[in-house]
Amino acid sequence: MSEEQVQEPRAPYAATAEAEFEEPTIERLQVQFPPYFDRFLEERDRRLSSELDRLEAAIEHNGAEIGGLLREMDRRFAEAKEERDALRAEMDRRFAEAREERGRRFAEAKEERDALRAEMDRRFAEAREERKALRAEMRAQFRWTMGLLFPLVAGMLAIIIRVFLVGTF
């Protein structure tokens, strides 16, 4: 590897006033690259290519992981939807059972209420009949008692009238 020394295209600075000023020519103004510059470019291209390959591999890997995650999310969403549908069906079934149970209990309560009302009506009718019978019996006893007491009361009145009005017994 030989390295050429890069020098300025003009003469070194001289402190004397005698130094001539040279017009720079195009040949002298051209930049000369060192011999290792091509290797530097190749190394840079190789590194860039390697970095791009690594980035492409990372992108492909991340894309595959994202695809896997998307499939997993779709699967989980499908499972969640199935579970939600199953829960909704179970809720609908339980609500239907609750409605049926409520309707059955309401019908039973109505039957029981009607039976109680019929029993109450029957007992009130029996009580009414018993009261009528008691009234009739009480009237009969009152008449019987009056029938027994009437001659006694009439005799007492006769005695009182005789004693006070007639004067003798």
Secondary structure, 3 states (H helix, E strand, C coil): CCCCCCCCCCCCCCCCCCCCCCCCCHHHHCCCCCCCHHHHHHHHHHHHHHHHHHHHHHHHHHHHHHHHHHHHHHHHHHHHHHHHHHHHHHHHHHHHHHHHHHHHHHHHHHHHHHHHHHHHHHHHHHHHHHHHHHHHHHHHHHHHHHHHHHHHHHHHHHHHHHHHHHCCC
